[in-house]
C-alpha cells in the first residue's frame, strides 16, 4: 500500500471516529459534553496533520479537493 493510500485510510478512520463520537447526540448534549468535544477536536487535528503527509503529486492530481483551511479571522 502506498504512503498516500495509507494516509487517506488514516484520515477516513478519523472521520469515522468523529461520526461515532457524535452519534445519538443532539446539539445541546454535544455542547455540554466536553469529553466528546475534546475527542472530536483531537481527531480533526489528527486529520490536519495527516493531510500534510500527502504527496504533492496526489494534491495536484486532486486539486478540486481543498486540503487546507484558512480561518476567516
C-alpha positions as a Markdown table, in Angstrom:
| # | Residue | x | y | z |
|---|---|---|---|---|
| 1 | Unk | 0.0 | 0.0 | 0.0 |
| 2 | Unk | 1.4 | 3.4 | -0.9 |
| 3 | Unk | 2.0 | 6.1 | 1.7 |
| 4 | Unk | -0.8 | 8.2 | 0.2 |
| 5 | Unk | -3.2 | 5.3 | 0.4 |
| 6 | Unk | -2.3 | 4.6 | 4.0 |
| 7 | Unk | -2.6 | 8.3 | 4.9 |
| 8 | Unk | -6.1 | 8.5 | 3.2 |
| 9 | Unk | -7.2 | 5.5 | 5.2 |
| 10 | Unk | -5.9 | 7.1 | 8.4 |
| 11 | Unk | -7.9 | 10.3 | 7.6 |
| 12 | Unk | -11.0 | 8.2 | 6.8 |
| 13 | Unk | -10.7 | 6.4 | 10.1 |
| 14 | Unk | -10.5 | 9.7 | 12.0 |
| 15 | Unk | -13.7 | 10.8 | 10.2 |
| 16 | Unk | -15.4 | 7.6 | 11.1 |
| 17 | Unk | -14.4 | 8.1 | 14.8 |
| 18 | Unk | -15.9 | 11.6 | 14.7 |
| 19 | Unk | -19.2 | 10.2 | 13.4 |
| 20 | Unk | -19.2 | 7.5 | 16.1 |
| 21 | Unk | -18.4 | 10.0 | 18.9 |
| 22 | Unk | -21.2 | 12.3 | 17.9 |
| 23 | Unk | -23.8 | 9.5 | 17.1 |
| 24 | Unk | -27.0 | 9.9 | 19.0 |
| 25 | Unk | -26.2 | 13.4 | 20.4 |
| 26 | Unk | -28.3 | 16.4 | 19.7 |
| 27 | Unk | -26.7 | 19.9 | 19.7 |
| 28 | Unk | -27.4 | 20.6 | 23.4 |
| 29 | Unk | -26.0 | 17.3 | 24.5 |
| 30 | Unk | -22.9 | 17.8 | 22.4 |
| 31 | Unk | -22.3 | 21.4 | 23.7 |
| 32 | Unk | -22.4 | 20.2 | 27.2 |
| 33 | Unk | -20.1 | 17.2 | 26.7 |
| 34 | Unk | -16.6 | 18.5 | 26.9 |
| 35 | Unk | -15.1 | 15.0 | 26.6 |
| 36 | Unk | -16.7 | 14.4 | 23.3 |
| 37 | Unk | -15.8 | 17.8 | 22.1 |
| 38 | Unk | -12.2 | 17.2 | 23.0 |
| 39 | Unk | -12.2 | 13.8 | 21.3 |
| 40 | Unk | -13.6 | 15.3 | 18.1 |
| 41 | Unk | -11.2 | 18.2 | 18.2 |
| 42 | Unk | -8.3 | 15.8 | 18.6 |
| 43 | Unk | -9.4 | 13.8 | 15.5 |
| 44 | Unk | -9.7 | 17.0 | 13.5 |
| 45 | Unk | -6.1 | 17.8 | 14.5 |
| 46 | Unk | -5.0 | 14.3 | 13.5 |
| 47 | Unk | -6.7 | 14.7 | 10.1 |
| 48 | Unk | -5.0 | 18.1 | 9.6 |
| 49 | Unk | -1.6 | 16.6 | 10.4 |
| 50 | Unk | -2.2 | 13.6 | 8.1 |
| 51 | Unk | -3.1 | 15.9 | 5.2 |
| 52 | Unk | 0.4 | 17.4 | 5.4 |
| 53 | Unk | 1.9 | 13.9 | 4.7 |
| 54 | Unk | 0.1 | 13.6 | 1.3 |
| 55 | Unk | 2.4 | 13.8 | -1.7 |
| 56 | Unk | 2.5 | 16.9 | -3.9 |
| 57 | Unk | 1.5 | 14.6 | -6.8 |
| 58 | Unk | -1.7 | 13.5 | -5.1 |
| 59 | Unk | -2.5 | 17.1 | -4.1 |
| 60 | Unk | -2.0 | 18.3 | -7.7 |
| 61 | Unk | -4.0 | 15.4 | -9.3 |
| 62 | Unk | -6.9 | 16.2 | -7.0 |
| 63 | Unk | -6.8 | 20.0 | -6.8 |
| 64 | Unk | -10.6 | 20.1 | -6.6 |
| 65 | Unk | -10.4 | 18.9 | -3.0 |
| 66 | Unk | -9.4 | 21.6 | -0.6 |
| 67 | Unk | -6.6 | 20.2 | 1.6 |
| 68 | Unk | -6.0 | 23.3 | 3.6 |
| 69 | Unk | -8.1 | 25.6 | 5.7 |
| 70 | Unk | -7.7 | 29.3 | 6.3 |
| 71 | Unk | -9.7 | 30.5 | 9.3 |
| 72 | Unk | -11.9 | 33.5 | 8.4 |
| 73 | Unk | -10.2 | 35.7 | 11.1 |
